Amino acid sequence: MLAYLLRRAELGLLSVLIAVTLTFLLLRIIPGDAVSDTLRRSGASPSMIQQRRASMGLDDPLPVQYAHMLGGLLRGDLGTSLVSGRPVAEVLREQFIATLILASGSLVVAIVIGLTLGALTVLSESVWLRRFASFLATISLASPVYWTGTLAIYLFSVQFRWFPSTGSGTNLRNLLLPWLVLGFSIAGSLARVTAASLANVRTADFIRTARSKGLRERVVLLRHLFRPALTPILAIIALQIGFLLGGTVITEMLFVRQGLGRVMLQAVNERDFTVVQGAVILSAVFYSTVSLIADLIAVLFDPRVRFSLMPEQG
């Protein structure tokens, strides 16, 4: 198992390196940068702009810039913002907690809604309840975040006045509506994977064997049905965490929240590619770590995964 986890960690590091490299190249292909744009608006001469760019290493060949970036990453240095001159790590650290609160609460909402809808679709004895759960999952899949967010603000903030229209701060009442909107937007895919996984495991031989032994239905569901079905569910949860970090951009804009999403969007508009680069690195590392944890949980909970990792006996 240790060898498997080491291989997964290596793949995670490779994914981070690929994401960093692609971001580095794409940001430098786009014409313009924050330094040139800012100085040009302030009336600086072309020679002054050129001198400033040279002092910051922006005129160095791409391989040299890439080597400097990787060297900084190895030292834990994400660079300096081209706009504010502040360390990128400091800029991201200030907003990370706000995004983490939004993403974590939304993930809990998504897991509760997604698992419930998926389980009802397969296990409910009521035909109407199964159809209703499947309908809600379809609505979740078909509705973009900006549409559900706008509708939720209109209904629950403007019409019913149950929640404030802004989600700033850490007050629970301010956070509930953003959590529900973002969580519902990813619950549909989780519900579909949960339903497919439960339906697949439900017809397995070991489920029929467990029932033939006279075990109570609750024991059959919790011990013999849900545990083997957990592996694909964990995989989709890990994937959705990656989506959450991107989905917060729209949610933070809709509910006027601070966070990494707004910082990244502002950095893109200002061509502050060191901040964009840092945000992508942070997201890639976070996503790879979560994927590794999901794989570890799958190995611990699913005997079939553990068995597949055992060396074959010659």
C-alpha positions, 0 to 999 in steps of 0.5 A: 500500500505504501508503494501505491501511495508513493506512486500517487504522490508522484503523480500528484507532484507531476500534475502540479508541475504540469499545471504550473508550466502550462500557466507560466507559458499561457500567461506569457503568451498573452500580450501585455503585463501589469507593469507595462499597463500601470506605468503606461497609464501613469504617463511613463515613457517607453524607456522607463517602462523598459527599464522597469521591466528589465529590473524585474526580470520580465525581459529575460528569456522564458527558460531563465524566467521559468528557472527563476520561478521553479527556484523560488517555488523550491524555497517556498517563494511564490514571487511578488505581485506586479501591481502591489509589490507585495509577496504573492504568498501574503496576498493569497494567505489573506484570502485563503481562509474566506475561500476555505470557509465558503468551499468547506461549507458548500462541500458539506451541503453537496455531500448531504444533498448528493448522497441523499438524492443518490440513495433515494433514487436507488433505495426508496420504495416510493416510485414518486420519491425516486423520480423526484430525487432524480429530477432534483439531481438533473436540475442541479446538473443543468443549472449553472451557478450564476443562474441558481445564485441569482434566483436564490438571491431574488427569492430568499433575499429580495422576496422572502427576506430570509437571508441577506443578499451579501455573504460577506464575513463569517456570520452563519446567516450570511454564509448559508445562502452561498453554501446552499447555492454552491453546494447544490450546483455540485450535488447533482453529479455526486447524486448520479455517481452515488446512485450508479455505484449503489445500483451496481453494488446492490446486485452483487453476490455478496449482498444476496449472501448477506441477506440470506444470512438473515442480517438486518437490512440496516446492517446490510446497507451500512456494512455491505452496501455503502462501504464497497460503493464508497470508492467512486463516491470518494473519487467524485468528491475529490474532483468536485473539490477542484471544481469548488475552488473554481466555482467560488469565483462566481459565488464570491462575485454574486454574494460580494465576498472576499476570497481567492476567486475575486483575487484571481479574477482581479489579477487576470484583469490586471495581467498580474500573472505572478498572482494568477500563477500563485493561485493556480499553484495553490489550487493544484497542490490542494487538489492533489493533496485531497485526491491522495487523501481520497485514495487513502480512504478508499484503500482503508474502507474498500477491501477490493481495493486493498486486495488489488494492491496486494502483490501476486503470489508466484 
